[in-house]
Amino acid sequence: MDYKKEYKAPESYCNLSFDEPILNWDEGIPLGNGLTGCLIWGDGSPLNFSLDRGDLWDKRPASETLRDDFNYKKLIELVENKDQQGIRNLFDNCYNKPTPTKIPAGKLILDYGKVNNISSQLNIENAVADICIVKEEETSNIKSFIHATKKIGLMAVSNYEMVKELKIIAPRFGVKSDKLEDDGYKNEDKLHKSITNLVYPKIEFHKEDNLRWFVQRTAEDLEYGIILGQKVIGDNLYIVYSIGSSIDGQDWLEEHKNNILEALESGFDTMLIDHINWWKKFWEKSSITLYDKELEKMWYLTNYLFGACSRKNAPPMPLQGVWTADNGELPPWKGDYHNDLNTQLSYLHYLKANHIEEGESFLDFLWNLLPEGQEFAKKFFDAEGLCLPAVMTIDGKPLGGWPMYSLNLTNQIWLCQFFQRHWEYTGDDEFLENKAYPYLRETARCMLRWLKPGKDGKLYLPLSSSPEIHDDELEAWLTPNSNYDLSLLRYLFSTLCTMAEVLGYEEKSIWKEKLELLPELAVNENNVLMLCPDESLKESHRHHGHAMAIYPLDLLNYNLGGRDKEIIDSTIEDLEKLGKGLWVGFSFTWMSKFYSRKGNGEGAVFQLQLFWENLCSKNGFHLNGDYKSKGLTNWHYRPFTLESNMCAADSIQEMLLQTFDRVIRVFPAIPYEWKKNGTSFNDFRGMKGILISSSIKDDRVEYIHLKAHKQGEYTVQNKFNSELIIIKRKNNIEKVNCKVGLNFIVDLMANEECTITAK
């Protein structure tokens, strides 16, 4: 069977469909364009359009983070003195203050009064929501979308006279006249979830012809507003809205008013054309066909969520993307940027899914924060080089929190992986020279400030931890070096060696020397990766940071067999024995990655099924806990975050294709049913930017199609049931003999394509 490129849009079963009212904001229909987000929910009395904008932040710092002794040296001193309360007072309690925080924009409501029935659907192919309201003998339909490339949302409401009220609702922030403290801090012992703790000047509402809006000034220079325009044609009401902000410039309000008037004049259908064209191009980038249609739906829906909340030239997704909570409270964990897992998992899958431009939002964000990272390295770590806080604001400032994680030195290295992966998956050596290598080198300079020789001559950190192990207790300070810290350090210096070699830099010898001075990973008598040299994991735990070397760092390679295989097998078996009692959503998706690395497709799928069926909302949002109380885990809360959704999509991709060691392996970890009944993927991206497509059916790989981005040799594992390989190019056919399971080489010119089959 020869490969034929076909555009495969998401099928109808991948859509969201509700035949009853959506009563929770975190189950709403999600719309977005990377900057603006909307959640549609409610029973018609009213129907809510909860709005968010990705760059709306109250960035007022907690006073502790401005103190001269808010630094690593003081933290080391307090840890050495076992002063737990001192640690909490200076580094942790500041996180419990209301700011800094992501803030909601407000919402629009369509109030129909009491209705007989309401049904909703989201078509993810064109990113358009349809809501049907039935009241007595009448029906009203609302079609809604947020424009893919413009800063506006649109609605078309039929039989609009059924609508009792169309209204803009502003967030119920505290008002200075309420005699609340100006900083909003009433009690520093626990996090104040209510947004009334954010105290701002009184909101201003305005109206002008067919436009209305509000302006909310905050405690800083930021001001923003929701602007709404409407136009009646026949029995249809057309609504255009926008979230404007002073971030857009001095004349932001007039700019957004004009945008709305232009959109009303152009008409709903005209604006829809460009919107649909953008999403069509988005879906053309890659596709999959799975035997398991629920997991296929999860992959497509997750890619939709990614396209809706991450775009070039827009802020990257924080914990909730562009869907801040609409329940009168601050968003979960203040909607910040968590760099001890959350941001990293959120941007795992986009490269292989071939959504490069959308993913560059995070890469550009990190690069633009280079000055802030250098300043924080100097101020907090007393170091040259680069290090961002592990829990930070949109402008790279620390929020505090459990310092063993929120201010951990090596989390910065995990951010480095995005520069390395971007280089690997694009083959862009100019990017390597001008951005990737300098970013990693600056990070290494900061690490070297604190790596000191121990009695054995090896390099150790003064403080070490593994994310969220032992919570914020003194026991959380593990014996250096934890496997989490050590894995990241070994990754950093080995990657710098590789990069320096490609660039021909003599610095390679420096990085090689540092790598050789690092201890080996701590492995216990059962061949299990430990937390640190003198402690193994003894109970179920949500964060698999001690096993970073397996994934995502790939320091251990199961395909090599021997010691690496033994450690991976034993570590996974140990996690199985400890159980899932204290896991959250990302624990399952991360565990799925471990199974895929050892070729266990059944295990990889099972973890994803548990995640999808038990820890996700009706709209697909990951809710962290076993909120249905099925007994899957001991966590029964439901704070919404996105990282596990993206991690799950990446896990599916790793089951279908692996190229991490520069060998193209198709279908390395899929269940037998998938092999038998048919599975395929199109235009997944591999190393050096090569696009890969493949299909398997009746337990036989039908073809592998390659399209090279740049000239080079590409190593492919023979997954065919034949030792005779046929490589078909445009002008010739080549035959290669290769034993099943071994590798063969394909030479390709830039932009050249070939189809590989077996006789």
VENMO-V412389 format. One record per helix or strand. SS is the DSSP state (~ for helix, > for strand). FROM is the first residue (numbers start at 1). TO is the last residue. If there is no record, write none. Layout:
SS&FROM&TO / SS&FROM&TO
//
This chain:
~&12&14 / >&16&18 / >&22&22 / ~&25&27 / >&29&32 / >&36&42 / >&47&53 / >&57&58 / ~&63&66 / ~&72&80 / ~&84&96 / >&101&102 / >&106&111 / >&117&123 / >&128&135 / >&138&146 / >&153&158 / ~&160&162 / >&165&169 / >&174&175 / ~&176&178 / >&194&194 / ~&195&197 / >&199&200 / >&204&208 / >&211&217 / >&223&233 / >&236&245 / ~&246&248 / ~&252&266 / ~&268&283 / >&287&289 / ~&293&309 / >&329&329 / ~&332&335 / >&337&338 / ~&342&346 / ~&356&368 / ~&370&381 / >&391&392 / >&398&398 / ~&403&406 / ~&411&426 / ~&429&450 / >&452&453 / >&459&460 / ~&474&476 / ~&483&503 / ~&508&517 / >&518&518 / >&523&523 / >&529&529 / >&532&532 / >&535&535 / ~&545&547 / ~&558&560 / ~&562&578 / ~&585&597 / ~&601&614 / >&616&616 / >&622&622 / >&641&641 / ~&643&656 / >&657&658 / >&663&666 / ~&672&677 / >&679&685 / ~&687&689 / >&691&697 / >&700&707 / >&712&717 / >&724&728 / >&733&737 / >&743&748 / >&753&758
//
